Amino acid sequence: MDEPKVDEPKVDELKALCMKCRNAENKPTMQVMKNPRVEETEGKGGSTRYSAKGQCSQCDGNMFKFLSKDDAMKLKNAA
């Protein structure tokens, strides 16, 4: 039997929580990030942390999301 394929998120559709776009319960909503750029910062213990910064596609507010190393490299290579 074939194993079901896991849907990988498309790089051009990186989603993150937007703090400005709120639902009826006043909770942040998931929105698509425009113009994501990958940043590397030093974490605890000398490890490298990867993150994406960009703008919300709905309200143009700033967005931030931590990424795995694999996702960060995919995003960098796609740009």
C-alpha positions in Angstrom: 0.0 0.0 0.0 1.1 3.5 -0.7 1.5 5.8 2.3 -0.6 9.0 2.2 1.4 12.0 1.1 1.8 14.8 3.6 0.9 18.2 2.2 3.9 20.4 2.5 3.0 24.1 2.8 3.8 26.1 -0.4 6.6 28.6 0.1 4.6 31.4 -1.5 1.7 30.7 1.0 3.6 30.9 4.3 0.9 31.4 7.0 1.4 32.9 10.4 -0.7 34.5 13.1 -1.6 38.2 12.6 -2.0 40.2 15.8 -4.1 42.9 14.1 -6.5 40.7 12.2 -8.9 39.4 14.9 -11.9 37.1 14.8 -15.2 37.6 16.6 -13.7 36.2 19.8 -10.8 38.8 19.6 -8.3 36.0 18.8 -5.5 36.4 16.2 -6.2 34.7 12.9 -3.9 32.8 10.5 -3.1 34.9 7.4 -0.8 34.6 4.4 2.5 36.4 4.8 3.6 38.7 2.0 7.3 39.3 1.2 8.7 36.8 3.8 12.4 37.2 4.5 14.4 34.6 6.4 16.5 35.7 9.4 19.0 33.8 11.4 19.6 34.6 15.0 21.7 33.0 17.7 19.7 31.0 20.2 20.5 29.6 23.6 23.6 27.3 23.7 25.0 28.8 20.5 22.4 27.2 18.2 20.9 29.0 15.2 17.2 30.0 15.2 15.5 30.6 11.9 12.5 32.9 11.5 10.5 34.6 8.8 9.4 38.2 8.9 6.9 39.8 6.5 3.6 41.6 6.2 0.0 40.4 6.5 -1.8 40.1 3.2 -5.0 41.5 4.7 -3.9 44.4 6.8 -0.2 44.9 6.0 0.7 44.5 9.7 4.0 43.0 10.6 4.2 39.2 11.0 6.8 36.9 12.5 7.1 33.1 12.5 9.8 30.7 13.7 10.8 28.2 11.1 12.6 24.9 11.0 16.0 24.8 9.3 14.5 22.8 6.4 11.7 25.3 5.9 14.1 28.3 6.1 16.3 26.8 3.4 13.4 26.1 1.1 12.2 29.7 1.6 15.7 31.1 1.0 16.1 29.0 -2.2 12.7 30.0 -3.6 13.5 33.7 -3.3 
